[in-house]
Amino acid sequence: MKRDILTLLFYFSNYFKIILKENFIKTKNFTLLQKYQEYFFILLGGILLSIGVTLFLVPNQIVAGGTFGIGILINYFTGYQLGLIMFCINLPMVLLSMKYINKSYAFKTIFSICVTSFTVDFIHIVLKLDGFIINPILASIFGGVFVGLGLGFIIESNASAGGPAVVAKLLSLKIKIKESKILMGIDTIIVISAGIVFENIESTLLSLLTVFVCLKSLDIIISGGPVYKMVHISTKNPEIISQYIIEKLGIKGTLLSGMELDLKDDKRIIMLAIESQRIVDLKHLVQEHDEDSFIVISDASEIMGRGH
């Protein structure tokens, strides 16, 4: 076990030196401070991901997609340290694909792999934390939260946790299929395998729940979550309502021209983005001036541009 940790430390230190040399010194597009911030968030993401896998998923025989899912299954059969398994799966994939992907992306991915692999085994071997064998549903939820947040910090820093994500990126370039669809297919195979390996259909169902929670947590980091709402208002009094929206709510939007499906009447539609907590005020304002108005409200998970 000690040899496993020393091996990880060796690779970790050597690749960190490479990253410092190749990425920090030669990159001119970002300031040094911005680069340090990226690596800090990759470090934070790797730690969060490791906590989710080691303390919640492994003890309860739950897997998620990605290398950690494959690693959990191999660990179950072989008994080898999970972090070392993840390291051995991930690193060759990244090294073999370096000529096809951006070097900065590749080096940061290697850093992510080293952090995650080392932290997983550090928690288990050095800290001797065997995880929380708790209600399986709680384990799948909280495991998914930690893994999703960890992946979010890593991806937001323009890196990857390795494994299937790198394979999916390469395949998407070759066969012109969206990276997300390829990754979903790989993850589905991994999750279904959990039920077969553990001989328990609940493992598959709980793993699916983990993947769902993971994706939601990931979305919070990547897009900030549905803080804003996108609103479309179909009304007979667009000028009056637009004026009140600007004056009372201080919100600007866009007037769209349309037509009824029967092609008899013209329609004017107000389109705007508004904070979720102000939706009630907007609905009251619209209904006050046009009781027959038609309102469609949907999540706007990311807002960019002037004023946002």
N, C-alpha and C positions, 0 to 999 in steps of 0.2 A: 504493500500500500504506500509506504514512504517513497519507494522508487517511482510509483505512478505520479506522485505529487512533484518529485524532483524533475521528472521528465516534462511535465506540464510547465513547471517554472522555467526550465531550460528553453523550451520553445517560445514561451511567453516573452522572456527577456530578449531573445534573439530577434523575434519578429517585431517587437516594440522598437528596437534599435533601427531596424529597416524602415519602419514607418516614420520615425523621426527624421531619418536621413532623406528618404525619398519624398515624403509628403510635406513636412513642415518647412524644409529648407527651399525646395524647388517650386512650391506652389506660390503663384503671384496673384491669383484671382481673389484670394481671401486674405484677410489680415491674420497674423499669428494668433491673436486672441480668439478670433472666430474659429480657427482650427482647434485650439485647445477646448473650446466650448463643445464642438462636435464630438471630440474624443471623450470628454467628460460625460456627455449624454449617452454615448455608446457604452461607457463603463457602467453608468447607472442602469441602463436598459439591460445589460448583461446580468447584473446582480439581481434585478427584479425578476427576470426570466428564470434565473437559476433557483430563486426562492420558490417560485410557483411550481416548477418541475420537481424539485427535491423534497419540499415540505408538504405539498398537497397532492400532486398527481401520482408520483411513484408509490408512496405507501398505500394508496387506495386503488392501485391497478387501473389507473385512468391514463389515457394518452391524448395528445393533441397532434396536430399535423407537424410537419417539419422534422428536422433531425432528432429533436428530443423525443418525438414519438417513436421513430425508428430505434433510437438508443434505448428507450424503455423496454421495447420488445426484445432487443438483443441482450440487454442486461438480465432480463427474466430468464433467458435460456442459458447464458454463459456465466453470469455472476461477476463479470468484469466491471470495473468502475465506470459509471455512466458518463462522467465527464471525459474520460479517456476515450470511450467509444465515440462520443460526439466529435471529439477532436480528430480522431482517425477517419471518420466519415467525411467531415467537413473540409479539412485542409486540402486533401488531394483534389477535391472538386474545384476549389477556388484556384489552386495553382495551375491546374490543367486548363482552366477557362480564362486565365489572365490575358491572353493575347486577343480575346474576343470582347472583353469588358474594360471599362475605364479603369486605369491604374489606381486612381484615388479611391474609387469604389472598392476595388479589390483589396487594397491595403487596409482600409477601414473595416472591411468584412473579416479579414484575417485577425485584426485586433479584437473584433466582436467575438469571433470564435474562441480565441485564447482566453478572453475574460470569462465567457460563459462556461467553457469546459473546466477552467481552473476553479471557478467559484462553486460549481456543482460538486466537485470532489472535495473542495475545502470545507463546505458545509457538512458533508457526510463523514469525511475521514478525520479532519482536524477538530471541528466543533462537535462532531459525533451526534449530530441531530438526525434522528431517524424519521422525522416528519410527523405530521398529525394524522393519525388514523381516526377520522371523525365521520360524521354523517357524509356518505358518498356524494350527495347532492351539493352540500356545502363545500366539499373538497373540490368538486368539478367547477363550481362557480368561482371560488376564490383563487383556485389554480389558474382558471382562464383569465381572471382579472390581472394577476401578476404577470402571466405570460404575455397577454395582450399589451399591457402598459410597457413591458420590457421591449417587445418587438416594435412598439410605436416609437419609443425613443431611438432605437437603432435605425429604423427606416427613415425617420425624420432627419437623421444625421447623414443621410445618403449612404447607407451601408446595409448589410444583410446579415441575418443570423446564420447564413450558410445553407448547405445541403440542398433540399428541393427548391428553395428560392433561387439559387444560382442556376440549377438545372432548368427551371422554368424560364428564367431570363434568357438563357442560351437557346432553348427550343423555340421560344417565341420569335427570335431573330431568324431561325432557320425555316420554320414551317408556317409562319405568319398567323399563328393563333395567339390570342391574348394571353399574356403571362398569368393573369388571375385565373383563367379557365384551366390552364395546365396545372397550376398549383392546387386548385380545388380538386382536380382529378387525383393528384398524388396524395393529397391529404385524405380524401375519401377512402382510398385503398388502405392507408395506414390505420385509419379509425376502424374500418371494418375488420382489419387484421387483429385488432385488440380483442374483439369478441371471440375470434377463433382461437387465438393464443391462450387467453385466460379462460376459455371455455365458459364464457358468461356473457349473455346478450346484454346484460346491464352495463358491462364495460363499454360496449359500443354506444349505447344510448347516452351514457354519462360522458363519453368522449365527444359525442356530437354536441352535447350541451356545453362542454368546455370550449370547443371550437367556436360556437356561437358567441359565448361570453367574451372569448378572446378577440373576435372580430369587432365586437362593440367597444371593448376597451381600446383596441388599436385605433378605432375611428376617433375616439376622444382625443388622442394625442395628435393624429394626423390632421384632422379637420376641426378640432375643438368642440365637436359635438353639435347637436342641433340647437345652438343658442339663438339663432335667428329663424324667422318664419318667412316663407315666400307667400305673398297674398295676391290673389287676382280677384278684383271686384267688378262685377258686371252690373251697371246701374243706368238708370234713365237720366240721372243728374250728375254726370261725371265732373262738370266744371265746378259745381257747388261743393261736392264732396272733396274734390281735389284741393280746393281752397281751404276748407276746414282742416283737412289732414295736414297741410303745410302750416297753417296758423296755430292750431291747437296741439298738434303732435310734433311739429318741427321736422317732418319727414318728407323727403322728395321721392318721386317715383316716375313712372312712365305711363302715358296714355296710349293705348293700342286701339286701332280701328278694326272692327270686325263686322260680322253679319250673322243674322239668325240662320238656322239650318234651312228654313223654308225660303230663304233668300228674299224675304219681304221687307224686313226692317234692318237698318244699320245698328250696330252696337258699338259702344265705347267701353273699353276695359281698362281699369287702373291696375297697374302692376307695381308692387313695391316690396321691399324687404324691411322687416321690423323686428325688434327684439321680442322674444317670446313673452316676457312679462307685460308687454304693452298691447298684446292682442285683444284683451278684453276692452280696453279703451277704444281701440279701433273699431271693433264690432258695434259697440254702443253708438259711436259717432255715425257710422254708416247707416245703421238701422233707424237712427233718429231722423235722417234726412231722406231715406228711401227704404220703406218697409219691404218693397218688392225686390230689393237688390239680391244678387246671387254672389256668394263669397266662397272662394276655394282657398284653403290654407294648407300649406305643406312645409316640411322641414327644409331649411336651407343650411346645410351643415357647414358650408364655408362661404364667406363673403370676402371679396377682394375688390380693390379699386377705390376711387375717390370717395372719401367720407367714411370708409370702413378700414 
